[in-house]
Amino acid sequence: MRMSTARKFGTVSLFSLLLVLAFSLLSAASVLVSAVGVAALSEVDPGRMRDEAIRDAWRRAAEQGAGVFLHAEARVEKLILVSSAVSTRVDAIIVDYDVVREWEDGVLYRVEILAEVDTFELGHVLEGLGFEIEAIGNPRTVVRIQEERLGESQTLSVAEALVRQALEERGFAVVEPNEASGCSYSALEATSPEAALELAQAFDADVSIMGNAIAEPLGCAELGMFTWCNAIGVVDLQAYLRSTGDELGSVLAKAKAPKARTSMEATSIDAIEAAVSKALPKLLFEIIAKLNMVNGSGLRAVRLIIEGLSSFQDALHVESALGTLREAVSVNLLQYGETLTAYDVKYMGPTDALAGELESDDFADMLKAYFGQRLSLAVTAFDFASIHAKLSR
């Protein structure tokens, strides 16, 4: 992940294009954050000075990544504890980085970086400090896991029950199978983004989790008076965000039953439980990190839908105005329509902060500069990853 140094753009720049590409290539267990590190200005050893500033930027980026998980009630002493912990693990937490710019500032040397922060590693660090990693916003979530044991599909899925329980413990609002409308819960056989979206729509859910769980027999052996059996469990899970269709996380895990049983059915259940237990930490961290990129710290992709643009030229004017927003990293006009126009906005800040900027007097003044008349943008709705607004003249 290498990106060129560039200033913030008006409509688009080489840096913004490369940043969008880099964001699309990141794994679900990472976030992009921007941070500035400092070091004492030194002409004696400029190489060491630069390295110290970069490492300080790493630490600050890791702290910002931790902000993805930390709630507002975290006390100052806890934040100090977090800072100390991430400093000792920064080499594992920072996956990759690029220097955006560097400059002298009085007696200090500053380096700005764009860093890829491993949220999975951060989650382990924070949990080791006693922090409870929970979902922000209690997203409404539906789970559908097909399970096969002894070669037969199961009506009651052990894997599904375990995933539902883990989600509820982390603050997700898990919907019940009888809450669906428009499609059969049991009829969704395929595991695909399309099926996941259909599942989410049927349950009016923000997040859908789909997957498969299979117990594969390893065989049985006679020992004394008993026959002992063992099995291996395999789970393949994916989570999707309904508003954008984006994948929030995915995991494939295998695990053998912890001990042999006299019943293949019992050891098959044990094997699936073991595989789910192995898969859940990674999947939950990925989902929570991605959701908190919308409600918490870090770079997030926001789908902005605007009603009331009367021409393609109007859509381009709005794109240019959006590019001037302080925390907007990139803006891309996806589709123009006489009824609705869609933009993809990469934004460093919470979704509600972006909504507030769109309704601000400053943004209205910027629109006036482009349109030659006073306009206002009113946000009508927003969720985890999208904002709907209406332009009024």
SEDO-234128 format. One record per residue (C-alpha): z, x, y; residue in three letters. Coordinates in steps of 0.001 Angstrom, whole numbers, plus 524288, in hexadecimal, padded with zeros to 5 digits. Layout:
ZXYala...
This chain:
800008000080000met7FB018082480B92arg7F8CD8022A818EFmet7F3AE807AF825A0ser7FB60808978324Athr7F6E27FE3983BF3ala7FBFB7F65E84741arg7FE487E7A9846A4lys7F16F7E061847A3phe7EC397D59185026gly7E47D7CE5E845BBthr7E3597D7FE83AA3val7E4937E6A083846ser7E2887F05582D5Aleu7F13B7F12882B8Fphe7F2C97E27382A02ser7E7D67E1C782015leu7EDC07ECB881811leu7FB267E6868192Fleu7F6307D995813E6val7EFE67E0D78089Bleu7FC5B7E85D805DFala804617DBEF80619phe7FB687D5587FC5Aser7FCE37E0CE7F2FDleu80BB87E12C7F316leu813177DD1A7E70Cser81B387D0BE7E7CDala827977D8F27E786ala825447DFBD7F482ser824A27DCD180301val81E697E3D780E79leu827647E76C819B9val825737EF398261Bser830077F8C182A6Fala831FB803B38344Cval839AF80FE1830BBgly83F32819DC83A30val842FE8282D839F2ala8476D831F484420ala83BD78384584AD0leu83A22846448461Cser82FD38508184914glu8360785A2583F97val833188527C83320asp829B98472383624pro826E0844C7827C1gly8351E8426782480arg836B183A16830CBmet82B728314F82C81arg830A28305181E99asp83E0E82C3E823A1glu837FE821BE82C3Dala82FE681C92820E0ile83BA981C33817DFarg84361814FE82255asp8382080B418230Bala838D7809CA8143Ctrp8473C806688153Barg844C77FC8582005arg839977F66F81845ala842677F53780C5Eala84CC37EE93814C1glu8429C7E50D819E6gln83E717E25480BEEgly84C937DF7D80899ala84C297D57181374gly842F77CDB480AB9val84EB17CAAC80224phe85A587CAF380B5Fleu85EEF7BE76811C6his8631A7BD7681FF6ala871837BCC781C71glu8717B7CADF81790ala87C257D1DA81F3Barg87A6B7DEB282662val8824C7E63A81C53glu879887E0FD81195lys86D747E541818F9leu873377F2D781A6Dile8758C7F2FC80BBCleu8676D7EECB80969val8626B7F97C8128Cser86A06803D480B21ser865627FED07FDE5ala856EE7FE0680159val8577E80BA180764ser85B5C811767FA45thr8508C80A117F31Carg845DD80A927FD72val83C93812BF7F4FFasp83C76807F67EAC1ala83C057FCC97F49Bile830628019B7FCB5ile8246E8006F7F3F8val81A7D8055D7FDCEasp818F3806A680C86tyr80F6180A3081735asp8122E810518246Aval80D058070D82ED4val8105180F6883AB4arg8197081A3F83F1Dglu81DA681E8184CB5trp8278A82608854DEglu831AB81DE285C0Dasp83A328265C864B4gly842B882E9985BBAval83EA78268A84FCDleu832F4826A0846BAtyr82F0E8192F8419Farg8268E8158583601val8221D807A783326glu81EAF8049E82506ile819CF7F90A81D2Cleu8210E7F98881041ala81FF97F27480348glu82DE77EF257FF49val8314F7EC6D7F10Casp8392C7DFCC7F1B9thr83C557E0537E33Bphe8432F7ED637E4E8glu849B77E8587F147leu84EB97DC957E9E6gly855597E56B7E002his85B9C7ED4D7EAF8val860C17E13E7F1E1leu865B27DADD7E581glu86CB67E7A07E26Bgly873B07E5F67EF73leu877F77D8527EBAEgly86DEB7D09B7F38Cphe8694E7C3E67ED8Eglu85A7E7C3347EE75ile8570A7B4FF7F0F8glu84B327AD557F523ala84A3B7A9C18038Bile846B979BB380697gly8498D795F07F90Easn83B257948A7F593pro837CA788C27ED46arg8334D78EAB7E05Cthr82D30789897D3E6val82D04790ED7C6F3val823D578EBD7BB68arg824A7798447AFF1ile81DBF795BE7A31Bgln8255079AD379796glu8215E79DBA789A5glu82AA27A0C377E7Carg8274E7A1EB77012leu8191B79F2777391gly81C20791E877991glu81C8678D5A787B4ser82A0C7891278BE1gln82D1277CD67939Ethr839A0782C8798CEleu837557905E79E49ser842BB799D779DADval83BB17A2E07A717ala839857980D7B0EDglu847CB794137B08Eala84C257A2237B2F8leu842C67A4087BE5Eval846E77972A7C481arg8553679AF47C36Fgln852DA7A8517C98Fala84B4D7A23B7D4D9leu855F2798537D792glu860247A3297D7C5glu858077AA657E1FBarg8570379E9C7EB00gly849E7798B57E717phe848CF789E27E701ala8434D788047D94Cval83C9C77AE67D731val83DD6772BD7CAEBglu8325876FA97C1D0pro83335761237C4F8asn83099763837D380glu82200765B47D1D8ala8176C75D007D75Eser808DB75D8F7D4FDgly8089C765E27C8A7cys80F727672F7BBA2ser8198B771ED7BAF1tyr816A97747B7AC9Bser807DB7739E7AE69ala806E7780237B65Bleu8032E788E27AB1Cglu7FC637940F7B22Aala803D479EA27B964thr7FBAA7A18D7C572ser7FC9F7A1367D44Bpro7F5537944B7D433glu7FEBE78E457CA68ala80A53793B07D200ala8054478D6C7DE87leu8033D7807F7D785glu811107817B7D244leu816B1784377DFC8ala80F35779007E5E6gln8137F76F7F7DB62ala821CC772DF7DDC0phe8209A774BC7EC81asp82600782737EA41ala8253278EB07F2C0asp824E9797C77E6FAval81FBD796127D937ser822D479ED87CDB6ile81A6579E237C19Bmet8199D7A62B7B55Cgly81A847A7B77A6C6asn825607ABC279D9Bala822AC7AF7A78F75ile82BA17B3E77849Fala8248F7BC7C77AB5glu82B487BE4976D60pro82DCC7CC5C7695Fleu830FE7C86375B81gly83CDE7C650752E9cys8440B7CF277497Eala84DCE7CC4673EBEglu85ABC7D31874011leu865057CF9C73633gly8668C7C0F37353Bmet85F5C7BE1C741EAphe851B27BEC87477Dthr8517E7C48C75520trp846667C1C175EB1cys842487C74A76BBBasn838287C4197761Dala832987C909782E5ile831647C08878F0Egly8263D7C160798C9val826557BA7D7A60Cval81B677BA687B01Basp81F2D7B3EB7BD0Aleu818607B1F37CA22gln81D527ABD97D6BEala814C07A62A7E17Ftyr816C27A1507EF59leu810F6793E07F111arg80DA3794C07FF97ser8047C7A0677FE01thr802097A15D7EF57gly806BB7AF7E7EFCDasp80D967B5A27E42Eglu81BEC7B8267E717leu81ED37BFDF7DADCgly81B267C2317CCC0ser821757C89F7C121val81EA17CB657B2D3leu82A637CEF77AA80ala82CF67D15179C1Blys83A037D26E7953Fala83EF87D25C7874Elys84A067C95978359ala856BE7D0F17855Fpro85AB77CEEB77737lys855537C9B776A76ala858817BBD776658arg8581C7B465759AFthr84F057AA8476016ser841AD7ADEB765B2met8430B7A27276F17glu84FCC7A7D77746Eala84AC27B5B7775E0thr83E5C7B09177C6Eser846B87A9D7786BBile84E947B65578878asp842067BE1378A64ala83CE87B4E5794E8ile84A027B52279BE0glu849B87C40279BB8ala83BD77C47C7A11Eala83F017BAD07ABF7val84B3E7C2817AF94ser842CC7CEB37B098lys838697C7E87B8E1ala840E27C0487C264leu8463B7CB247CB3Dpro838B97D0287CEE2lys832C97C29E7D06Eleu83DEA7BDA57D8F3leu83DB87C99F7E1AEphe82F137C8487E39Aglu82FD97B9BA7E6C0ile83B687BB107EFF8ile8359C7C6C07F710ala828A97BFBF7F940lys82F657B33C7FDD1leu8383A7BAD4806E8asn82C4E7C19180C9Dmet829B07B41781239val837A17B10181663asn83D3F7BEAC81802gly839597CC9081B3Aser82C807D37F818A2gly81DF37D118819CAleu819547C3DB8152Carg80C5B7BCB581447ala80C727AF9E81B50val801BC7A57881A22arg8003779F45827A6leu7F9277923682854ile7F58978D5A835F2ile7F07977FD98396Aglu7E8CA77D17845C9gly7DF2B7886084732leu7D241782A984BBEser7C93778E388494Bser7C7E379AF7841F1phe7C9317A20A84EF8gln7D66279B51850DBasp7DA787A0498436Fala7D6DC7AE2E84769leu7DE8B7ACE285418his7EAA27A8B384C89val7E8B77B40884309glu7E8A57BD7984E7Cser7F4B87B7268545Fala7FBE77B7EE8476Aleu7F8C27C66E846D7gly800DD7C89D85324thr80D717C37284CFBleu817AA7CE2584CD6arg81A537CDF483E27glu80C8F7CA838399Bala807287D5B483167val7FA0C7CF6B82E5Bser7F32A7C2708307Dval7E77C7BD88828DAasn7DFDB7B10382B3Fleu7DE207AB7081D9Aleu7D6F479EB782026gln7D2DD796A682BE0tyr7D208787EA82B0Egly7D0D577CF6834EEglu7DD677774482F77thr7E52D7832D82AF8leu7E3BA791D082CFEthr7EA9679BC682449ala7EF6A7A9838276Dtyr7F61B7B3DF81F49asp800B77BA6B8276Bval808217C680822E7lys814EF7C5BE82A6Ctyr820FF7CE6C82B5Amet82B807C40982CC5gly830547B6F68277Epro826E67AB92826C5thr82F307A3B58302Aasp82E5B7AF04839DDala81F837AE578394Dleu8203C79F9E83B47ala828D47A1CF84736gly81F487ABA684CFBglu814017A22584B3Dleu81B39797D485339glu81FDA7A14585DBDser81B8A7A12E86C09asp816CF7AF3D86A66asp80D3B7AB3885FC7phe808DF79F89867F5ala805F27A9168730Fasp7FE297B188869AAmet7F63C7A5B68653Fleu7F3997A28087382lys7EE577B03987585ala7E4747AE3586A8Btyr7E10E79FD586CC0phe7E1D579F5887B8Fgly7EADB7937C87B35gln7F8DB79053877B1arg7FA6B78D7086926leu8061D78BF886047ser8081A78DBD851BBleu811FB784D384B13ala816E57883E83D73val8172077BEF83526thr81C2A781E48285Fala81EB778EB68217Aphe823BD793068143Dasp8255279F9980C95phe817ED7A50D80FACala8104379BDC81876ser810BC796098260Eile80999789D682AB9his8076F7884983959ala7FFD777FD2842D3lys7F8DD784A584F09leu7F9E177BBB85AE4ser7F1EF77CEE86762arg
